[in-house]
Amino acid sequence: MSIELYKDPNHCCVMFTDLVDEGEGAVQANQFLIVDHGEGVIMDPGGNMTYNELSLTMRKYISPDKLDYIIASHADPDIIASLDRWMTSSKVKLVISSLWARFAPHFCKIGKTENRIIGVSDEGLKLRFGRAELWLLPAHFMHAEGNFHFYDPISKILFTGDLGVSMLSGASSSEYITDLTVMPNGMEAFHKRYMVTNKVLKLWVRMVRELEIAMIVPQHGAPLKGKAIGQLLDWLDGLACGVDLMGSSNYQLPRSYI
């Protein structure tokens, strides 16, 4: 399923969702395409389970030979396990944290990534494509050591990877969340486990409050807009998570067997 999050005559942002058959036991994940003046970038294209349908469905918007970059928020398998196939079928370059730049080639055959990986330093950057730019914002330890979120100044969409995840699937993952008074399924538990510490959440919240945000779109679950954006930022600012919650009971020798 493809959903146009934003579209004008020269620029569009598309979310692809539920390309993975949950019968396979894999987590639901979203993939993203931005096209500007005929050139494009794919963000977090996913693993081999999503490649075939994504590469076919995206042709409605752009041909693979017009793609400039694959941009990865981090290096989890549901982010870039399909990298070898993209490197074979197009001339894209991979843009990823410098911390993961030497790990990404492990997804590919020898030689496929030579001179095709751009490592991004911790402070992030502004990436030009078409006549637009995409901002890579520091999001380290949310949850990966080297992690970036992506802000599109034209659509004012903030793509947040594993932050803002609601663990919804099916039709629910294509419906916008506009109110977080009642948390969606799995959101609180996910963030408490996958986000490393409230310290980085506070730093991130302070940074993104400087942006004009029309929508927050995570890699799993549904996009957030309206008052849900402010509610999410307020909630994250005070959320104890990760190492904040760990104690001695989490570190004991195992007693059970398989």
DRENZAMAR-15183 format. One line per field, with one value per residue (C-alpha): x, y, z. Coordinates in nm, 4 decimals, padded with zeros to 6 digits. Each point is the difference from the previous one (the first is absolute). Layout:
# residues N
px <- c(X  ...)
py <- c(Y  ...)
pz <- c(Z  ...)
# end
This chain:
# residues 258
px <- c(00.0000  00.1314  -00.1194  00.0808  00.0876  00.0660  -00.0213  00.0392  00.0907  00.3740  00.0336  -00.1596  00.0496  -00.1319  -00.0307  -00.0131  -00.1527  -00.0872  00.2198  00.1011  -00.2307  -00.0423  -00.0513  00.3771  00.0421  00.1782  -00.0662  -00.2097  00.2121  -00.0508  00.2226  00.0203  00.0655  00.0501  00.0041  00.0926  00.0142  00.0416  00.2759  -00.0519  00.1197  -00.1223  00.0105  00.0288  -00.0887  -00.0301  00.1091  -00.0343  -00.3616  -00.0955  00.2289  -00.2072  -00.3236  00.1741  00.2114  -00.3106  -00.2381  00.2442  00.0172  -00.3305  00.2052  00.3547  00.2176  00.2794  00.2609  -00.1181  00.0684  00.2926  00.0240  -00.1106  -00.0014  00.0104  -00.0908  00.2165  00.1088  -00.2661  -00.1108  -00.3484  00.1742  00.2495  00.0220  -00.1061  00.3033  00.1672  -00.3031  -00.0221  00.3704  -00.0504  -00.3153  00.0939  00.2922  -00.0961  00.2422  -00.0674  -00.0036  00.0407  00.1687  00.3789  -00.0281  -00.1848  00.1752  00.2419  -00.2709  -00.2416  00.2172  -00.0746  -00.3486  00.1521  00.2170  00.3673  00.0640  -00.3624  00.0379  00.3422  -00.0079  -00.3763  -00.0299  -00.0099  00.0696  -00.1685  00.1678  -00.1899  -00.1140  -00.2007  -00.0251  -00.2296  -00.0175  -00.0832  -00.1975  -00.2106  -00.0572  -00.0691  00.1904  -00.0550  00.1283  00.1657  -00.0551  00.1952  -00.2080  00.2775  -00.0932  -00.3636  00.0633  00.3248  00.3393  00.0174  -00.3529  -00.1593  -00.3497  -00.0983  -00.1759  -00.1456  -00.0319  -00.2453  -00.2620  00.1046  -00.0057  00.2365  00.0857  00.0998  00.1029  -00.0648  -00.1265  -00.3760  -00.0627  -00.3532  00.0338  -00.3195  -00.0452  -00.2492  -00.2444  00.0889  00.3560  -00.1349  -00.2301  00.1328  00.0322  -00.1331  -00.0364  00.2225  -00.2272  -00.0334  00.3292  -00.0145  00.0777  00.3616  00.1257  00.0919  00.1580  00.2006  00.1510  00.0837  00.1969  00.1545  00.0908  00.3263  -00.0522  -00.2141  00.3086  00.0117  -00.3775  00.0136  00.2827  -00.1877  -00.3286  00.1758  00.1530  -00.3134  -00.2168  00.1910  -00.1543  -00.3363  -00.1471  -00.3140  00.0368  00.2187  00.0346  00.1720  00.1336  -00.2591  -00.3691  -00.2006  00.0969  -00.0777  -00.1407  -00.2033  00.0144  00.1597  00.3321  00.0154  -00.1317  00.2776  00.2723  -00.1312  -00.0229  00.3505  00.1454  -00.0961  00.0269  00.2289  00.1319  00.2818  00.2840  -00.2143  -00.2118  00.2696  00.0909  00.1770  -00.2975  00.0722  00.3504  -00.0084  00.1362  -00.2604  -00.1887  -00.2253  00.0652  -00.1291)
py <- c(00.0000  00.3474  00.3195  00.3477  00.1973  00.3155  00.0943  00.3138  00.0317  -00.0435  -00.1785  -00.3022  -00.2143  -00.3555  -00.2598  -00.3690  -00.2135  -00.3631  -00.1412  -00.2747  -00.2983  -00.0288  -00.3721  -00.0123  00.1130  00.3241  00.3414  00.2472  00.2765  00.3101  00.1100  00.3525  00.1729  00.3711  00.1239  00.3547  00.1242  -00.3552  -00.1097  -00.2082  -00.1519  -00.3106  00.0023  -00.3231  -00.2303  -00.3112  -00.3595  -00.2599  -00.0612  00.3502  00.0413  -00.1464  00.1823  00.3247  00.0079  -00.0600  00.2347  00.2929  00.0025  00.1881  00.2939  -00.0506  -00.2400  -00.1699  00.1633  00.3422  -00.0838  00.1893  -00.1424  -00.2619  00.1647  -00.2215  00.1204  -00.2821  -00.3507  -00.2418  -00.2757  00.1507  00.3210  -00.1121  -00.3800  00.0392  00.2199  -00.2521  -00.0052  00.3793  00.0244  -00.2458  00.1505  00.3705  00.2403  00.1306  00.0923  -00.0928  00.2821  -00.1264  00.0859  -00.0263  -00.2484  -00.2417  00.0776  -00.2925  -00.2412  00.0635  -00.1857  -00.3221  00.0129  -00.0106  -00.2074  00.0956  00.3146  00.1142  00.2913  00.1241  00.3835  -00.0099  00.0605  00.3494  00.0028  00.2780  00.1441  00.0321  00.3584  -00.0959  00.1928  00.1452  -00.2277  00.1535  -00.1863  00.1343  00.3625  -00.0903  -00.1006  -00.2506  00.0678  -00.2887  00.0783  -00.1594  -00.2671  -00.2040  -00.2723  00.0110  -00.2867  -00.0547  00.1447  00.1801  00.1022  00.2757  00.1311  00.1711  00.3354  00.1162  00.3821  00.0078  -00.2379  00.0740  -00.3741  -00.1414  -00.3660  -00.1471  -00.3621  -00.1915  00.3054  00.0484  -00.3659  -00.1253  -00.3669  00.0199  -00.2056  -00.0582  00.2839  00.1570  00.0766  00.2188  00.2077  00.3174  00.0246  00.3403  -00.0463  -00.1806  00.0416  -00.3786  -00.1544  -00.2310  -00.3673  -00.0661  00.3587  00.0451  -00.3440  00.0388  00.3335  -00.1070  -00.2950  00.1349  00.3567  00.0087  00.2776  00.3051  00.2204  -00.0419  00.0297  00.3407  00.1172  -00.1180  00.1620  00.3315  -00.0155  -00.0914  00.2601  00.2500  -00.1587  00.0654  -00.3517  -00.0924  -00.3727  -00.2504  -00.3260  -00.2990  -00.3148  -00.2201  00.0725  00.3101  00.3637  00.2641  00.3460  00.2748  00.0168  -00.3472  00.1607  00.2224  -00.2812  -00.2317  00.2575  00.0747  -00.3723  -00.0786  00.2937  -00.1674  -00.3680  -00.2241  -00.2706  -00.2420  00.0224  00.2274  -00.3057  -00.2668  -00.1541  -00.3015  -00.2258  00.0510  -00.1412  -00.3489  -00.3327  -00.1934  -00.2892  -00.1271  -00.2302  -00.0276)
pz <- c(00.0000  -00.0876  00.1698  -00.1283  00.3115  -00.2030  -00.3664  -00.2084  -00.3708  00.0666  00.3347  00.1634  00.3089  -00.0097  00.2760  -00.0883  00.2732  00.0685  -00.2754  00.2450  00.0496  00.3756  -00.0523  -00.0429  00.3607  -00.0959  00.1515  -00.1989  -00.1511  -00.2136  -00.2876  -00.1409  -00.3317  -00.0652  -00.3595  -00.0953  -00.3610  -00.1283  00.2384  00.3104  00.3243  00.1784  00.3782  00.2021  -00.2939  00.2144  -00.0461  -00.2728  00.0995  -00.1179  -00.2998  -00.2838  00.0733  00.0949  -00.3167  -00.2131  00.1839  00.0076  -00.3822  00.0049  00.1305  -00.1263  -00.1958  00.1985  -00.2261  00.1237  00.3650  00.1478  00.3500  00.2443  00.3416  00.3071  00.3476  00.1398  -00.1018  00.1287  -00.2425  -00.0385  -00.1111  -00.2671  -00.0274  -00.3657  -00.0732  -00.2324  -00.2296  -00.0173  -00.0737  -00.2868  -00.1504  00.0209  00.0287  00.3425  00.2724  00.3615  00.2557  00.3565  00.3294  -00.0150  00.2866  -00.2313  -00.3292  00.0394  00.1118  -00.2893  -00.2573  00.1910  -00.1552  -00.3512  -00.2285  -00.0035  -00.2011  -00.0283  00.2421  -00.1126  -00.0182  00.0545  00.3758  00.1487  00.3731  00.1976  00.3075  00.3268  -00.0575  -00.3117  -00.3278  -00.2675  -00.3039  -00.3390  -00.2671  -00.2859  00.1009  00.3611  00.3102  00.2763  00.3497  00.1855  00.3679  00.2871  00.1733  00.1579  00.2508  -00.1136  -00.0214  -00.1945  00.0927  -00.3344  -00.0937  -00.2086  -00.0606  -00.3233  -00.0386  -00.3296  00.0121  -00.2932  00.1407  00.3602  00.0697  00.2621  -00.0645  00.3367  -00.0506  00.3228  00.1900  00.0135  -00.0804  00.0674  -00.1059  -00.2056  -00.3156  -00.2773  -00.0641  00.3351  -00.1159  -00.2823  00.2233  00.1580  00.3775  00.1077  00.3754  00.2508  00.2997  -00.0252  -00.1124  -00.3049  00.0460  00.0964  -00.0148  00.3655  00.0435  -00.3216  00.0954  00.3534  -00.1373  -00.3217  00.0915  00.1949  00.2550  00.0720  -00.0296  -00.3783  -00.0310  00.1693  -00.2261  -00.3091  00.1074  00.0600  -00.3486  -00.1960  00.1734  -00.2172  -00.3127  -00.1596  -00.0038  -00.1931  00.0593  00.1860  -00.1901  00.1666  -00.1641  00.1726  00.0420  -00.0870  -00.0691  00.2624  -00.0669  00.1650  00.3784  00.0155  -00.0991  00.3076  00.2181  -00.1215  00.0666  00.3488  00.0803  -00.1245  00.1928  00.3287  -00.0924  00.2058  -00.2311  -00.0772  00.2507  00.2198  00.0823  00.0262  00.3354  00.1479  -00.0780  -00.3716  00.0384  00.1469  -00.1187  -00.2033  00.1617  -00.2787  -00.2969  -00.3544)
# end
